[in-house]
Amino acid sequence: MVEPAEAVFAVVLVLVVLWALHRLSVIGNATLTLWKTPVDTEVKFEDGQQIAIEGEVVVDEPAHVAERLFDPAERPVGAYVWHAWTPDTGRNVYDFDDGELQGGQSTFASGLETGQAAITTHGHQFNITFDWLHDTYDPDTLSGLTVGNPMSYARVPTVMTRYLSDSIYISLESAVGECRINRLRDIINVHDGDVSTEEFNIEARGIAAGQQLFVTGELQKRDGVYSVRGTDQTPLLMSDTGREGLIKQLRWRAVKYVLALLGATGFLIMFVL
C-alpha cells in the first residue's frame, strides 16, 4: 500500500516532469521559429509573412513611469518587463558575473508596461505589437499591483511559476532599471496604509531608444504601416543580444529543463515506482 507521503511526493515529481516537458516544448517551438525565419535582407515585405529583423529602436512614446525605473538622463524606454520582489533570506544564489553569493529574491508579481516602440531597418519602421505576450501570460500591471497583503504572496514553488519576467521569448540585457516600491506609492495599491514598503522592490528590463534589437514575429501591413506581432504559429521573440544571444539563452534553458526532467524521472523511478 502506498503511504500518503509517497503519494504526495509522486504527485510533485509528476508535476515537475510535466512542467519540464512543457517548457522544453516551448523552447522547441521558439527554436523552430528561429530556424525557419532567417534575418530578412530583402526590401520587399508582405502582410502575414514570418519575419526576423534587427535594427535600431525608435521610441515614439515612453512606457508608463519608465522614468522612475530607468535613469531619466539616459535614452527613453518604449517598453519594459518588470518583476516585483522581496528579499528571500533563506536562499542565496551565486552570481557568475560578480563571482560571489548574493541574497535570493522572491518574486510575487511580474508584468509588461508599453508605450510605443519600433525598429528601423531597410528604410522602414516596424512597430512592435505586444498583444500576444499579454494574451499568453496575462501579466500584472503596476497600476493593479497590491503590496502588503500576505495572501498575495502565497504561491506555488518557483519552478512551477509562469512569470513574464522569466519568459523564454524575451532576452533583454542592455537597459536595466530598478527602484524601491515606495517610489511608486502613487501608482500601486497598498493593502494597509501603515504597511512599510521598504522591503518591496521592482526590477525592470527595457527596450530603449537607440539600442539594437532583434525581433521575430508575423508582419502586419495596414495602410502602409508595418508592425510585428506574435501569433500561436509565430511567437514574438525579442533580444537585445541579437539572434545568437537568444539562441544561446534557449540552449542554456533547455539544459536546465532537461536536467530537471531527468532528475524528477530518476527520483520517480527510484523512490515511487
C-alpha positions in Angstrom: 0.0 0.0 0.0 1.3 3.4 -0.9 1.9 5.7 2.0 0.4 9.2 1.9 3.8 10.9 1.9 4.9 8.8 -1.0 1.8 9.7 -2.9 2.3 13.4 -2.4 6.0 13.0 -3.4 5.0 11.2 -6.6 2.4 13.9 -7.5 5.1 16.6 -7.1 7.5 14.7 -9.2 4.9 14.1 -11.9 4.1 17.8 -11.9 7.8 18.7 -12.3 8.1 16.2 -15.2 5.0 17.7 -16.9 6.4 21.3 -16.3 9.8 20.4 -17.8 8.2 18.8 -20.8 6.0 21.8 -21.4 8.9 24.2 -21.1 11.0 22.1 -23.5 8.1 22.2 -26.0 8.0 26.0 -25.8 11.8 26.2 -26.3 11.4 23.8 -29.3 8.7 26.0 -30.8 10.8 29.1 -30.4 13.9 27.4 -31.8 11.9 26.1 -34.8 10.6 29.6 -35.4 14.2 31.0 -35.4 15.4 28.2 -37.7 12.5 28.7 -40.2 12.9 32.5 -40.2 16.3 33.8 -41.3 17.1 37.5 -40.8 15.4 39.3 -43.7 17.7 41.1 -46.1 15.0 41.7 -48.7 13.5 45.2 -49.2 10.0 43.7 -50.1 7.7 42.8 -47.2 4.3 41.2 -47.4 1.4 41.2 -44.9 1.3 37.9 -42.9 4.8 36.7 -43.6 7.1 35.4 -40.9 9.8 37.9 -40.4 13.1 38.2 -38.5 14.6 41.7 -38.4 17.3 43.5 -36.4 17.6 47.2 -36.2 17.8 50.4 -34.1 15.0 51.0 -31.7 12.9 54.2 -32.0 10.6 55.2 -29.1 7.7 57.4 -30.1 6.0 57.1 -26.7 7.8 56.1 -23.4 6.3 53.4 -21.4 4.3 54.2 -18.2 6.5 55.6 -15.4 9.7 54.3 -17.1 11.5 57.5 -15.9 11.2 56.3 -12.3 12.7 52.9 -13.0 15.4 53.8 -15.5 17.8 56.7 -15.5 15.9 59.7 -16.9 19.1 61.1 -18.2 19.6 58.1 -20.5 17.6 57.1 -23.6 13.7 56.9 -23.3 12.3 53.4 -22.8 9.4 52.3 -25.0 8.5 49.1 -23.2 9.8 47.1 -20.3 9.3 43.8 -18.5 9.3 44.1 -14.7 9.1 41.9 -11.7 8.3 42.8 -8.1 10.3 41.0 -5.4 11.2 40.8 -1.7 14.4 39.5 -0.2 14.5 35.8 0.4 16.6 35.5 3.5 16.6 31.7 3.4 18.1 31.4 -0.1 21.4 32.6 -1.6 22.3 32.5 -5.3 25.7 32.6 -7.0 26.2 35.5 -9.3 28.5 34.2 -12.1 29.2 37.8 -13.3 30.4 39.1 -10.0 31.7 35.8 -8.7 30.0 35.9 -5.3 27.0 34.8 -3.4 24.1 37.2 -3.3 20.8 37.2 -1.4 17.9 35.5 -3.0 14.8 37.2 -4.3 11.2 36.1 -4.0 9.2 37.3 -7.0 5.5 37.9 -6.3 4.4 39.7 -9.5 5.5 40.4 -13.0 4.2 42.4 -15.9 4.8 44.4 -19.0 4.4 48.2 -19.5 4.4 49.5 -23.0 4.4 52.8 -24.8 5.2 52.8 -28.5 8.5 51.2 -29.6 9.6 50.4 -33.1 12.6 49.1 -35.1 14.1 51.0 -38.1 15.7 48.8 -40.8 15.7 48.5 -44.6 14.4 52.1 -44.8 11.2 51.2 -42.9 9.9 51.5 -39.4 8.4 48.4 -37.8 6.2 48.9 -34.8 6.3 46.2 -32.1 2.9 44.9 -31.1 2.9 43.3 -27.6 -0.7 42.0 -27.6 0.3 38.3 -28.0 2.5 38.5 -24.8 -0.5 39.9 -22.9 -2.7 37.1 -24.2 -0.2 34.4 -23.4 0.9 35.5 -20.0 -1.9 37.7 -18.7 0.7 39.8 -17.0 0.2 42.1 -14.0 0.2 45.9 -14.3 1.9 48.3 -12.0 -1.4 50.2 -11.5 -3.0 46.9 -10.5 -0.2 45.8 -8.2 -1.0 45.4 -4.5 1.6 45.1 -1.8 1.2 44.5 1.9 -1.4 41.7 1.6 0.1 38.4 2.8 -2.4 36.4 0.8 -0.9 37.9 -2.4 2.4 36.2 -1.7 1.0 32.7 -1.4 2.5 30.9 -4.4 3.5 27.6 -5.8 7.2 26.6 -5.9 9.3 28.9 -8.1 9.9 26.2 -10.7 6.2 26.0 -11.3 5.5 29.7 -11.7 5.0 31.4 -15.1 6.1 35.0 -14.7 6.6 37.1 -17.8 10.0 38.3 -16.5 11.2 34.7 -16.9 9.8 34.3 -20.4 11.7 32.2 -22.9 10.6 34.6 -25.6 12.4 37.7 -24.2 16.1 38.4 -23.7 16.8 41.9 -22.6 20.2 42.8 -21.0 21.1 46.3 -22.2 18.7 48.6 -20.3 18.2 47.5 -16.7 16.4 49.6 -14.1 15.2 49.2 -10.5 13.6 51.1 -7.7 12.0 50.7 -4.3 8.3 50.3 -4.5 7.8 53.3 -2.2 8.8 55.5 -5.2 5.6 54.2 -6.8 3.1 54.6 -3.9 1.0 56.9 -6.1 0.8 54.2 -8.8 0.5 50.9 -6.9 -2.1 49.8 -4.3 -1.1 49.4 -0.6 -3.2 46.8 1.2 -2.8 48.6 4.6 -1.8 52.2 4.7 0.5 51.6 7.6 2.5 48.9 5.8 6.1 49.7 5.1 7.1 49.3 1.5 10.8 49.4 2.1 11.3 45.7 1.6 9.5 45.6 -1.7 11.4 46.3 -4.9 10.9 46.5 -8.7 13.4 45.4 -11.3 12.9 46.1 -15.0 14.5 45.3 -18.3 13.6 47.6 -21.1 13.7 48.4 -24.8 15.4 51.8 -25.1 15.8 54.2 -28.0 19.0 53.7 -29.9 19.7 50.2 -28.9 19.9 47.3 -31.4 17.0 44.9 -31.1 16.3 41.5 -32.8 12.7 40.6 -33.3 10.9 37.7 -34.8 7.2 37.5 -35.5 4.4 37.9 -38.0 4.4 41.0 -40.2 1.3 43.2 -40.4 0.9 45.9 -43.1 -2.0 48.3 -42.6 -2.3 51.5 -44.7 1.4 51.4 -45.4 2.3 51.0 -41.7 4.4 47.9 -40.7 4.2 46.2 -37.4 5.5 42.9 -36.0 3.3 40.8 -33.7 3.2 37.3 -32.2 0.7 34.5 -33.0 0.3 31.0 -31.9 2.1 29.8 -35.0 4.8 32.5 -34.9 5.7 33.6 -31.3 7.1 37.1 -30.8 10.8 36.8 -29.9 12.8 39.8 -28.8 16.5 40.0 -27.9 18.9 42.9 -27.5 21.8 40.4 -27.7 21.0 39.5 -31.2 19.9 36.3 -32.8 22.9 34.4 -31.5 22.4 35.7 -28.0 18.8 34.5 -28.0 19.8 31.1 -29.3 22.4 30.8 -26.5 19.7 31.6 -23.9 17.4 29.0 -25.3 20.2 26.4 -25.2 21.0 27.2 -21.6 17.4 26.9 -20.6 16.9 23.7 -22.4 19.9 22.2 -20.5 18.3 23.2 -17.2 14.9 21.7 -18.1 16.4 18.5 -19.4 18.3 18.2 -16.0 15.1 18.8 -14.1 13.3 16.3 -16.3 16.0 13.6 -15.8 16.2 14.3 -12.0 12.5 14.1 -11.4 12.2 11.0 -13.6 15.1 9.4 -11.7 13.6 10.1 -8.3 10.2 8.8 -9.5 11.7 5.5 -10.6 13.9 5.1 -7.5 11.5 6.0 -4.7 8.0 5.7 -6.1 7.7 3.1 -8.8 
